Amino acid sequence: MQESLPIRIVSAFIDKAKQYTKIDELISEVLRLFIERIEVGERTEKWSRTAMQEISIYYRDIGLLDNVIELQTNESTQQKPSEVA
């Protein structure tokens, strides 16, 4: 059985993560290994210190984690037969 591409990519990411089971300090080496980029959105209220702000972390090899989770969810629902109530 052939794995889908996103699952293989996530598995490779997890294999990298297993090399770092104990991280006492967040150093540049670890950041470069796992993080591609971090995007910080605009605040909902300008000059407010407590306003909500969107932060997106793009991981190396897998991109934005929300997208990977959505892909896996969509694949699993497509593979399962739908139930009729």
Chimera marker file (.cmm) of the C-alpha trace (Angstrom):
<marker_set name="trace">
<marker id="1" x="0.000" y="0.000" z="0.000" r="1" g="1" b="0" radius="0.5"/>
<marker id="2" x="1.426" y="3.396" z="-1.006" r="1" g="1" b="0" radius="0.5"/>
<marker id="3" x="1.400" y="6.197" z="1.562" r="1" g="1" b="0" radius="0.5"/>
<marker id="4" x="0.189" y="9.600" z="0.483" r="1" g="1" b="0" radius="0.5"/>
<marker id="5" x="2.842" y="12.294" z="0.104" r="1" g="1" b="0" radius="0.5"/>
<marker id="6" x="1.768" y="14.436" z="3.108" r="1" g="1" b="0" radius="0.5"/>
<marker id="7" x="1.921" y="11.467" z="5.493" r="1" g="1" b="0" radius="0.5"/>
<marker id="8" x="5.442" y="10.590" z="4.314" r="1" g="1" b="0" radius="0.5"/>
<marker id="9" x="6.566" y="14.188" z="4.743" r="1" g="1" b="0" radius="0.5"/>
<marker id="10" x="5.111" y="14.372" z="8.247" r="1" g="1" b="0" radius="0.5"/>
<marker id="11" x="6.800" y="11.079" z="9.106" r="1" g="1" b="0" radius="0.5"/>
<marker id="12" x="10.163" y="12.487" z="7.989" r="1" g="1" b="0" radius="0.5"/>
<marker id="13" x="9.545" y="15.569" z="10.155" r="1" g="1" b="0" radius="0.5"/>
<marker id="14" x="8.762" y="13.350" z="13.154" r="1" g="1" b="0" radius="0.5"/>
<marker id="15" x="11.946" y="11.351" z="12.549" r="1" g="1" b="0" radius="0.5"/>
<marker id="16" x="13.935" y="14.618" z="12.755" r="1" g="1" b="0" radius="0.5"/>
<marker id="17" x="12.098" y="15.553" z="15.944" r="1" g="1" b="0" radius="0.5"/>
<marker id="18" x="13.010" y="12.236" z="17.580" r="1" g="1" b="0" radius="0.5"/>
<marker id="19" x="16.664" y="13.326" z="17.477" r="1" g="1" b="0" radius="0.5"/>
<marker id="20" x="15.762" y="16.118" z="19.904" r="1" g="1" b="0" radius="0.5"/>
<marker id="21" x="13.891" y="14.423" z="22.725" r="1" g="1" b="0" radius="0.5"/>
<marker id="22" x="15.125" y="16.901" z="25.338" r="1" g="1" b="0" radius="0.5"/>
<marker id="23" x="15.437" y="20.572" z="24.418" r="1" g="1" b="0" radius="0.5"/>
<marker id="24" x="16.528" y="22.644" z="27.407" r="1" g="1" b="0" radius="0.5"/>
<marker id="25" x="17.170" y="25.798" z="25.422" r="1" g="1" b="0" radius="0.5"/>
<marker id="26" x="15.761" y="26.988" z="22.119" r="1" g="1" b="0" radius="0.5"/>
<marker id="27" x="18.927" y="27.528" z="20.071" r="1" g="1" b="0" radius="0.5"/>
<marker id="28" x="19.338" y="28.692" z="16.496" r="1" g="1" b="0" radius="0.5"/>
<marker id="29" x="20.279" y="25.170" z="15.311" r="1" g="1" b="0" radius="0.5"/>
<marker id="30" x="16.918" y="23.772" z="16.436" r="1" g="1" b="0" radius="0.5"/>
<marker id="31" x="15.011" y="26.719" z="14.986" r="1" g="1" b="0" radius="0.5"/>
<marker id="32" x="16.701" y="26.349" z="11.598" r="1" g="1" b="0" radius="0.5"/>
<marker id="33" x="16.064" y="22.608" z="11.593" r="1" g="1" b="0" radius="0.5"/>
<marker id="34" x="12.320" y="22.838" z="12.239" r="1" g="1" b="0" radius="0.5"/>
<marker id="35" x="11.072" y="26.350" z="11.407" r="1" g="1" b="0" radius="0.5"/>
<marker id="36" x="10.972" y="27.788" z="7.893" r="1" g="1" b="0" radius="0.5"/>
<marker id="37" x="9.370" y="31.109" z="8.810" r="1" g="1" b="0" radius="0.5"/>
<marker id="38" x="7.059" y="32.791" z="11.307" r="1" g="1" b="0" radius="0.5"/>
<marker id="39" x="4.428" y="35.283" z="10.135" r="1" g="1" b="0" radius="0.5"/>
<marker id="40" x="2.891" y="37.715" z="12.596" r="1" g="1" b="0" radius="0.5"/>
<marker id="41" x="-0.340" y="39.377" z="11.512" r="1" g="1" b="0" radius="0.5"/>
<marker id="42" x="-1.645" y="42.834" z="12.310" r="1" g="1" b="0" radius="0.5"/>
<marker id="43" x="-3.279" y="43.486" z="15.653" r="1" g="1" b="0" radius="0.5"/>
<marker id="44" x="-7.054" y="43.788" z="15.645" r="1" g="1" b="0" radius="0.5"/>
<marker id="45" x="-6.683" y="47.113" z="17.522" r="1" g="1" b="0" radius="0.5"/>
<marker id="46" x="-3.743" y="49.333" z="16.695" r="1" g="1" b="0" radius="0.5"/>
<marker id="47" x="-1.527" y="50.281" z="19.686" r="1" g="1" b="0" radius="0.5"/>
<marker id="48" x="-3.330" y="47.818" z="21.986" r="1" g="1" b="0" radius="0.5"/>
<marker id="49" x="-1.059" y="45.566" z="24.027" r="1" g="1" b="0" radius="0.5"/>
<marker id="50" x="-3.799" y="42.976" z="24.574" r="1" g="1" b="0" radius="0.5"/>
<marker id="51" x="-5.356" y="42.843" z="21.090" r="1" g="1" b="0" radius="0.5"/>
<marker id="52" x="-5.535" y="39.506" z="19.283" r="1" g="1" b="0" radius="0.5"/>
<marker id="53" x="-2.892" y="38.841" z="16.677" r="1" g="1" b="0" radius="0.5"/>
<marker id="54" x="-2.607" y="35.941" z="14.242" r="1" g="1" b="0" radius="0.5"/>
<marker id="55" x="0.701" y="34.058" z="14.292" r="1" g="1" b="0" radius="0.5"/>
<marker id="56" x="1.466" y="31.412" z="11.660" r="1" g="1" b="0" radius="0.5"/>
<marker id="57" x="4.459" y="29.101" z="12.055" r="1" g="1" b="0" radius="0.5"/>
<marker id="58" x="5.623" y="27.426" z="8.850" r="1" g="1" b="0" radius="0.5"/>
<marker id="59" x="7.604" y="24.268" z="9.557" r="1" g="1" b="0" radius="0.5"/>
<marker id="60" x="10.294" y="22.942" z="7.229" r="1" g="1" b="0" radius="0.5"/>
<marker id="61" x="9.103" y="20.159" z="4.937" r="1" g="1" b="0" radius="0.5"/>
<marker id="62" x="5.467" y="20.356" z="6.073" r="1" g="1" b="0" radius="0.5"/>
<marker id="63" x="4.607" y="24.051" z="5.886" r="1" g="1" b="0" radius="0.5"/>
<marker id="64" x="1.792" y="25.495" z="7.950" r="1" g="1" b="0" radius="0.5"/>
<marker id="65" x="0.723" y="22.778" z="10.371" r="1" g="1" b="0" radius="0.5"/>
<marker id="66" x="-2.981" y="23.683" z="10.041" r="1" g="1" b="0" radius="0.5"/>
<marker id="67" x="-2.815" y="22.808" z="6.324" r="1" g="1" b="0" radius="0.5"/>
<marker id="68" x="-1.306" y="19.366" z="7.013" r="1" g="1" b="0" radius="0.5"/>
<marker id="69" x="-3.968" y="18.560" z="9.591" r="1" g="1" b="0" radius="0.5"/>
<marker id="70" x="-6.699" y="19.607" z="7.145" r="1" g="1" b="0" radius="0.5"/>
<marker id="71" x="-5.184" y="17.419" z="4.390" r="1" g="1" b="0" radius="0.5"/>
<marker id="72" x="-5.043" y="14.380" z="6.652" r="1" g="1" b="0" radius="0.5"/>
<marker id="73" x="-8.606" y="14.971" z="7.823" r="1" g="1" b="0" radius="0.5"/>
<marker id="74" x="-9.846" y="15.308" z="4.239" r="1" g="1" b="0" radius="0.5"/>
<marker id="75" x="-8.003" y="12.142" z="3.160" r="1" g="1" b="0" radius="0.5"/>
<marker id="76" x="-9.387" y="10.094" z="6.039" r="1" g="1" b="0" radius="0.5"/>
<marker id="77" x="-12.972" y="11.230" z="5.388" r="1" g="1" b="0" radius="0.5"/>
<marker id="78" x="-12.624" y="10.444" z="1.677" r="1" g="1" b="0" radius="0.5"/>
<marker id="79" x="-11.371" y="6.925" z="2.415" r="1" g="1" b="0" radius="0.5"/>
<marker id="80" x="-14.169" y="6.070" z="4.869" r="1" g="1" b="0" radius="0.5"/>
<marker id="81" x="-17.622" y="5.333" z="3.488" r="1" g="1" b="0" radius="0.5"/>
<marker id="82" x="-20.100" y="7.965" z="4.554" r="1" g="1" b="0" radius="0.5"/>
<marker id="83" x="-22.747" y="6.923" z="7.050" r="1" g="1" b="0" radius="0.5"/>
<marker id="84" x="-26.364" y="7.800" z="6.525" r="1" g="1" b="0" radius="0.5"/>
<marker id="85" x="-28.390" y="8.510" z="9.677" r="1" g="1" b="0" radius="0.5"/>
<link id1="1" id2="2" r="1" g="1" b="0" radius="0.2"/>
<link id1="2" id2="3" r="1" g="1" b="0" radius="0.2"/>
<link id1="3" id2="4" r="1" g="1" b="0" radius="0.2"/>
<link id1="4" id2="5" r="1" g="1" b="0" radius="0.2"/>
<link id1="5" id2="6" r="1" g="1" b="0" radius="0.2"/>
<link id1="6" id2="7" r="1" g="1" b="0" radius="0.2"/>
<link id1="7" id2="8" r="1" g="1" b="0" radius="0.2"/>
<link id1="8" id2="9" r="1" g="1" b="0" radius="0.2"/>
<link id1="9" id2="10" r="1" g="1" b="0" radius="0.2"/>
<link id1="10" id2="11" r="1" g="1" b="0" radius="0.2"/>
<link id1="11" id2="12" r="1" g="1" b="0" radius="0.2"/>
<link id1="12" id2="13" r="1" g="1" b="0" radius="0.2"/>
<link id1="13" id2="14" r="1" g="1" b="0" radius="0.2"/>
<link id1="14" id2="15" r="1" g="1" b="0" radius="0.2"/>
<link id1="15" id2="16" r="1" g="1" b="0" radius="0.2"/>
<link id1="16" id2="17" r="1" g="1" b="0" radius="0.2"/>
<link id1="17" id2="18" r="1" g="1" b="0" radius="0.2"/>
<link id1="18" id2="19" r="1" g="1" b="0" radius="0.2"/>
<link id1="19" id2="20" r="1" g="1" b="0" radius="0.2"/>
<link id1="20" id2="21" r="1" g="1" b="0" radius="0.2"/>
<link id1="21" id2="22" r="1" g="1" b="0" radius="0.2"/>
<link id1="22" id2="23" r="1" g="1" b="0" radius="0.2"/>
<link id1="23" id2="24" r="1" g="1" b="0" radius="0.2"/>
<link id1="24" id2="25" r="1" g="1" b="0" radius="0.2"/>
<link id1="25" id2="26" r="1" g="1" b="0" radius="0.2"/>
<link id1="26" id2="27" r="1" g="1" b="0" radius="0.2"/>
<link id1="27" id2="28" r="1" g="1" b="0" radius="0.2"/>
<link id1="28" id2="29" r="1" g="1" b="0" radius="0.2"/>
<link id1="29" id2="30" r="1" g="1" b="0" radius="0.2"/>
<link id1="30" id2="31" r="1" g="1" b="0" radius="0.2"/>
<link id1="31" id2="32" r="1" g="1" b="0" radius="0.2"/>
<link id1="32" id2="33" r="1" g="1" b="0" radius="0.2"/>
<link id1="33" id2="34" r="1" g="1" b="0" radius="0.2"/>
<link id1="34" id2="35" r="1" g="1" b="0" radius="0.2"/>
<link id1="35" id2="36" r="1" g="1" b="0" radius="0.2"/>
<link id1="36" id2="37" r="1" g="1" b="0" radius="0.2"/>
<link id1="37" id2="38" r="1" g="1" b="0" radius="0.2"/>
<link id1="38" id2="39" r="1" g="1" b="0" radius="0.2"/>
<link id1="39" id2="40" r="1" g="1" b="0" radius="0.2"/>
<link id1="40" id2="41" r="1" g="1" b="0" radius="0.2"/>
<link id1="41" id2="42" r="1" g="1" b="0" radius="0.2"/>
<link id1="42" id2="43" r="1" g="1" b="0" radius="0.2"/>
<link id1="43" id2="44" r="1" g="1" b="0" radius="0.2"/>
<link id1="44" id2="45" r="1" g="1" b="0" radius="0.2"/>
<link id1="45" id2="46" r="1" g="1" b="0" radius="0.2"/>
<link id1="46" id2="47" r="1" g="1" b="0" radius="0.2"/>
<link id1="47" id2="48" r="1" g="1" b="0" radius="0.2"/>
<link id1="48" id2="49" r="1" g="1" b="0" radius="0.2"/>
<link id1="49" id2="50" r="1" g="1" b="0" radius="0.2"/>
<link id1="50" id2="51" r="1" g="1" b="0" radius="0.2"/>
<link id1="51" id2="52" r="1" g="1" b="0" radius="0.2"/>
<link id1="52" id2="53" r="1" g="1" b="0" radius="0.2"/>
<link id1="53" id2="54" r="1" g="1" b="0" radius="0.2"/>
<link id1="54" id2="55" r="1" g="1" b="0" radius="0.2"/>
<link id1="55" id2="56" r="1" g="1" b="0" radius="0.2"/>
<link id1="56" id2="57" r="1" g="1" b="0" radius="0.2"/>
<link id1="57" id2="58" r="1" g="1" b="0" radius="0.2"/>
<link id1="58" id2="59" r="1" g="1" b="0" radius="0.2"/>
<link id1="59" id2="60" r="1" g="1" b="0" radius="0.2"/>
<link id1="60" id2="61" r="1" g="1" b="0" radius="0.2"/>
<link id1="61" id2="62" r="1" g="1" b="0" radius="0.2"/>
<link id1="62" id2="63" r="1" g="1" b="0" radius="0.2"/>
<link id1="63" id2="64" r="1" g="1" b="0" radius="0.2"/>
<link id1="64" id2="65" r="1" g="1" b="0" radius="0.2"/>
<link id1="65" id2="66" r="1" g="1" b="0" radius="0.2"/>
<link id1="66" id2="67" r="1" g="1" b="0" radius="0.2"/>
<link id1="67" id2="68" r="1" g="1" b="0" radius="0.2"/>
<link id1="68" id2="69" r="1" g="1" b="0" radius="0.2"/>
<link id1="69" id2="70" r="1" g="1" b="0" radius="0.2"/>
<link id1="70" id2="71" r="1" g="1" b="0" radius="0.2"/>
<link id1="71" id2="72" r="1" g="1" b="0" radius="0.2"/>
<link id1="72" id2="73" r="1" g="1" b="0" radius="0.2"/>
<link id1="73" id2="74" r="1" g="1" b="0" radius="0.2"/>
<link id1="74" id2="75" r="1" g="1" b="0" radius="0.2"/>
<link id1="75" id2="76" r="1" g="1" b="0" radius="0.2"/>
<link id1="76" id2="77" r="1" g="1" b="0" radius="0.2"/>
<link id1="77" id2="78" r="1" g="1" b="0" radius="0.2"/>
<link id1="78" id2="79" r="1" g="1" b="0" radius="0.2"/>
<link id1="79" id2="80" r="1" g="1" b="0" radius="0.2"/>
<link id1="80" id2="81" r="1" g="1" b="0" radius="0.2"/>
<link id1="81" id2="82" r="1" g="1" b="0" radius="0.2"/>
<link id1="82" id2="83" r="1" g="1" b="0" radius="0.2"/>
<link id1="83" id2="84" r="1" g="1" b="0" radius="0.2"/>
<link id1="84" id2="85" r="1" g="1" b="0" radius="0.2"/>
</marker_set>
